[in-house]
């Protein structure tokens, strides 16, 4: 449980400073330190047990079916890292208090730093690689926010995005690698994976797994060729750089190498991939560091180089090399964090980090200079300092590598070369900044020592460098022993850290590096000029250009595909249907089924001919919209006749009335559009469209043919049998509509009401330029409402309504019903609108048609709900016979109430459409003078 | 209570009708209250149904008390209950946002949202193929009416494309359903499964063609390649709560594919067993690829989100194509995640847009937003989740799916594309986030801060993503059982066909 507490305390620590920020910076800083202090204390309390070789564990299930559990472990390696993370973290918190100017929010920085601390602690204490991955990504994300802390600077924003892209991509590779590991081992538990090293290495997926995991580690630890994001992350405030880019985040990559060492290391592939990447990084970055004029740039490349060194050591795959790697992780964290802080102090006090301006600071800030010089010497590997010890071990290990064979000399030579560059840039850091004449154009002049407490963290780290360097045996050895044992997976062989091993080859290499480095630095002027000519390129610009290019490419692709052409989308749709339909039908042996064909009579033949002519004609003359519409109505009429021919009077009635209503409405709509459709398709597209639609039409025809020529048994017999007994009506079509499948009808009238509301929303407040003449310039008639028509229609109205009522009432047993009756009523009302105009009608019929349509659906719904009262499902119908005087026996079915709903909806919806289309036209027939603009309400 | 199954359809219907009947009132307070109460009750119903279904029982509700296969049935199984719950949670927050930000008296936005819900829930619950068509019509008309709300030629054009294509889709649906009916003589899905399994070799290709035509219909709804082109502009043009609500619309297509090709054309379908899976796989991968290319290309934030919707569709279809218990379970976990987080993103983008001085979500710098910190955090969390970063639900969903594909040839494709799409999302969203929140110029924008209610709606919807991850285990257990139920449809078929009506 305390393990969980150690990890989660920084979360609490992230919230506290946000709350205490208003009470001043000191209180904010101290309160921010409470949580990490407790974490550190808890870690120290576990120290004896872990150093004795015990591994502490915590386990709690989270997503066991995913293999992701909340399991933590504290062993030597985790402890070492956790101490670094919390310890240096605390120093950074203290340092940031003095570093940050009062303009910037201290609370925000503290919160982000502690979230980052949480993520790092999570990585090093995870006992489940998926859980580790969760924290791994969390470090990328929190570092994104930390690098972009000064978001007003373009460099910070770009640096942050670049870091996120690279480490995020690495994280995804690592995710894939982790999943593969889980697949090979059958568990994501770290203990299981570490124990299954032989199994993993022997597996056929080992190479790809290794590459993916290494990609994750290398991107995070800024190894060549993924190193370029790290220098640009230096746009972050210096405390962030000191923390993320020296002690912690970049160490996550090498931590991963250490953690998975027993599972993945020990093959030739591991040796070559890891050590050569490390070697290339170490030498290249050390070389580049020398040429960086920015203090933090120099430190950044130096960090990359040292990470390369650590990677290289892990690549060596020997027990002592792994121990040396662990040792160097500690050493690098201490001296590099102190150097970053020193650089921050210099920046803070002088206002610049450019080493071409910073000279001779020894005079102004001797105490800081001394601290920086000791740390820098540790970085160079000068004896009596910690850097020297690990570098000696490194040299010693580079001398005997089994995999290199005859090329064994390459490694020590390049190692020395790397160390030589390292000495050169370390010396440059000392000499350029603190000596080398007088400062040039400092933004803040004269510089002086920083506040007392700003130096405390640096002092503590520098003292640590010295202590470890002089008394390694008493200070660092137990930690290193425990950590290295954890890395190796077994007890570390006996080894003692000592300052003096006698005159040997490693010492000679150190000597060459020191002397050569100083020599190289003395030749710097020529070298700088050479470098400026050859190697100046800004990775940030390159990265940005790449992103821009891929965005442009993506835009090109997307614009090509999603080009906003409805014709193309339709063609794709029809084409898709054709393709799948053809493929589906392909195995069909016989087009024609076994069913006997009915004889063809002349009337049907003529009707079919008319249908074909109507359809083709519509397509052919579709540019002339009115004419096309008229031909289309022929199609509708023939369809109605077909229904009659095949004994479906209900359908025929419906079809005819729908036809009438839609044609009238379409006429109204077309009135607002140009009479002719302009020709927009080129000949190629016409060919394409004709081919596609022709093939699709033929396809549908064939499909119908195959289906209709085959014998058929269906559920329809049931409807015929149960219509009277169960539904109380002899008109099966109507009983299906209002009873058997009443739920469908409820849906369809909802659709109607929705259409009405939608059209209302669309037309509401719409202004359309109105034509007052037809396509050929003839003015519309001045007398829009001829009296004969209006008189006739007024007489017709009650008659029509009576007919519709009749049709409605007989619907359950004879052709008719709510839908048809509603349409007939609508036609009657539409006639009134046509003959007397919208305004006249509106004065007399003050209905809100939206509400009419909605109440229709409501009536139908409530009818359906009524059956609940009797314990039956929704829409269960009942019927009875009543005796009415005069009229006689009369059947009353509950479905009729439902049908009333249908009727009302149909009337409401059609009238709404008409009224709103009509209202657009209100001003059309007014004198031309007021109609100049061609607009209306 | 046996009527509970019908409530996800009837409750929004009645709420929607009430709102339409009250349209035009000057005082919105009552409208909003009714709308919100309706949506809240729906969540309650959905939770109850979810609990009912989680025991594994399959409940059947015969409309009009007509025994299946003759009448229309609603069927509650794990899948339909899950979809209804996902929908109702999304709807609750979208309607909350709609009720607290907008509703022109003319537009009936709230009423239409509820009627849309009726169609969606109906599509999930119905056990009848023609009724599925009717539900599709209801949701199509409602979504169209919602889409044209407001003005602007872009919106009108996008809405026109949407409705024309979908009407073509409806026609094809009818052709396909008529073909199926013409051969099998039934519309009940369970009954049809039985009939399809008994098809002769001679007739099978006709039904097979119809089954594939359905893939086109559902592919259009789901926005799969090559039928997704209508989506980006339509969704980007819609008003925020509508766009958020639309996050479920593509999933209706995904649901329909899952249902139809496991129940009717699954393992037991004789000659036609698993006939679409070979099609789904390449379609899914291409959709995924073009989706993340589109995310990178997005010129506005809403366009990016719309393409993220397409990425999620590709991912889901890939899960369906693999067609194992593990993959289906992962698919539906991911479905819940992507629906909710994409919905939340649309709401958040709208909050951002309202605080920009020019009111646009174009990717260009402008004055700082008055509530940059709050909105920044919301955007950050949503972006992480949608990109599949841990520890949010997107990560869990992706890992589940990647684990489900195994390690064969297919895995290489899926792994690289899914991970690449994550990277594309990170790159694109970090670019837009940095533009909106960091690259500010010209002081503070003179726009109003978001009010508490809409903000709370967006936050509420967004909290589903950590919740899905934190309490993922019971949800995964549910989707596991759901996938098992889906791949063994005998229980479903028997439950429907042996259903006895109240009247006997």
Interface residues (C-beta under 8 A of the other chain):
Chain A: X61 X62 X63 X64 X65 X66 X67 X68 X130 X133 X134 X137 X138 X141 X144 X148 X151 X152 X154 X157 X160 X161 X164 X165 X168 X169 X172 X173 X175 X176 X179 X180 X182 X183 X205 X547 X550 X551 X554 X555 X557 X558 X559 X561 X562 X564 X566 X568 X569 X570 X572 X573 X574 X576 X577 X580 X581 X583 X584 X585 X586 X587 X588 X589 X590 X700 X703 X706 X707 X708 X710 X712 X713 X714 X715 X716 X718 X719 X722 X726 X739 X740 X741 X742 X743 X744 X746 X747 X748 X750 X751 X753 X754 X755 X757 X758 X760 X761 X762 X764 X765 X848 X850 X851 X853 X854 X855 X857 X858 X861 X865 X867 X868 X871 X872 X873 X874 X875 X876 X877
Chain B: X2 X3 X6 X10 X13 X14 X17 X20 X21 X23 X24 X61 X62 X63 X64 X65 X66 X69 X70 X71 X72 X106 X107 X108 X111 X112 X115 X118 X119 X122 X130 X131 X134 X135 X137 X138 X141 X142 X144 X145 X148 X149 X151 X157 X160 X161 X164 X165 X168 X169 X172 X175 X178 X179 X181 X182 X183 X185 X186 X187 X188 X202 X203 X204 X205 X206 X208 X209 X210 X211 X212 X213 X215 X216 X219 X220 X226 X227 X229 X230 X232 X233 X275 X279 X290 X293 X294 X296 X297 X299 X384 X389 X390 X391 X395 X396 X399 X400 X402 X403 X407 X415 X419 X422 X423 X426 X427 X430 X431 X434 X437 X438 X439 X440 X469 X472 X473 X476 X477 X480 X501 X502 X503
